[in-house]
Amino acid sequence: MIARVEETGFQTWFPWSRWEEATAGAPEPGFVTEERKRSHQAFAGLPLELDPLFKKYSSFTGLDRLKEVRLDRASGSVRLPDPDPGSILLFHDRSGSHLTIPEPLRAAGVMVLTVPELWDHPREAEAFLHAGEPREEKFRALNSALFNRGVYLSIPDGLDTPVRVKDVTVFTRPDEGLIVRRVLRPGRRSRLLYSEEVYVTASVAQPRLYSSAVDASPAEDAQVVYLTVHAPDSQTVSFYSRESRVSQNDRLGWIWAGFDGFRTAVRNESHLSAQGSEVEDLQVMYGDGQTAYNNFTEITHEADDTKGQSITRGIFKGHSRGTSRGMMRIQPDTRKVVSYLSEHAMLLSKEARSESVPGLEILSAKDVKATHSSSVAPIDPERIFYLESRGIPEDAATRMIAEGFLSAVLDRAPVEGLREVLYPALDARWNRRPILWASEGTLPTLPPLNIVGWGAIGDWRMDTKLRDTAGRA
């Protein structure tokens, strides 16, 4: 009954008439509106959860206040961060999207288009609207129907210069809704490090909505890392949809770090569609209060000699809740496939809850190595006792163990010093301090980052004593 009420609520809160609100002040061509309408029809007909087996694990309750969210633009912009030298800066707030691109990258053929300027480029607009499968999942369809911010990025083939994009979204209004659609097209042999950051200027009692859909389809021999830092306030409802189709000899890294929010749903779908392609999906979550995360990862091996791994770890305090669901799918007649799925959660209070639902669907038995690991448990009291016997207070000992638990994931990321970069956000949330985008002083935004060596996925064995040769799960 709850699921049916919630689904009816979504259709009531976001009727087709709201597209006028989402596009107010930014006229668009008729073909864009028609694509929006078709996506909205799909949104209205899709269930919240595609697989009925997983409905009981979804945490979509308590969202009725989303009907108060406004999608229109407002005047006034908040403080923009200083761009990193040589980096592209994208900034989304109540007034729209702001873009800064270094002239050398522009001259080299790097193209970044935002909505509504994108509509002046018909070919790129067509690619933007038809990227991925926007009508196969409810929240992705909602994003395609009512997006009020949009980014299209293309990188030319053979560009020797690594491209760094800093994409920042800041909420300033108490009832604000920002729906951002991003399409990334890195060329052959290109290197892209794209970071997505979400912040607020103040914690409020009203709901906010953040919807983010990303389609990343790099060409051959590309290296792409997409990093998300999710740090809104405790009233923000967020829907993340990630989709990728990885080409020959590509390396793609999805990294997602969640530190706050009311309800957050993350859905990552990666298709290893060509020989030699590799995907790493790394996610860490920190929950406190009434926070609830609902994460789903799917990696599909469609070609020979492909490697994929998904590692998720969460820490939950207070009455928070986390759900991690993963599926590693190996298609028929594929060979030399290595696939690994790991989902682990640490509970730091009696009221915290977490579910882990790993899955393997192996439709080919030729030279395939696939395994998974899963656990949900509190901290071993003997570890606390050991640290206390060395003079460390209980709270500090708990925090040390929890940070080490998450660091096992962050240290694998192909981003230099990521654990140290994210430490201030984790420190703030551990001490229940808000992470705010201030009008003056230091901003919480990420510093300059670089892609470094990729964590070796390794040659896992099915023997349980040897299956973690790529790193303890």
Summary of the structure (lengths in Angstrom):
residues: 473
radius of gyration: 21.4
end to end distance: 37.2
largest distance: 69.9
contacts: 1645
relative contact order: 0.10
helix: 23%
strand: 37%
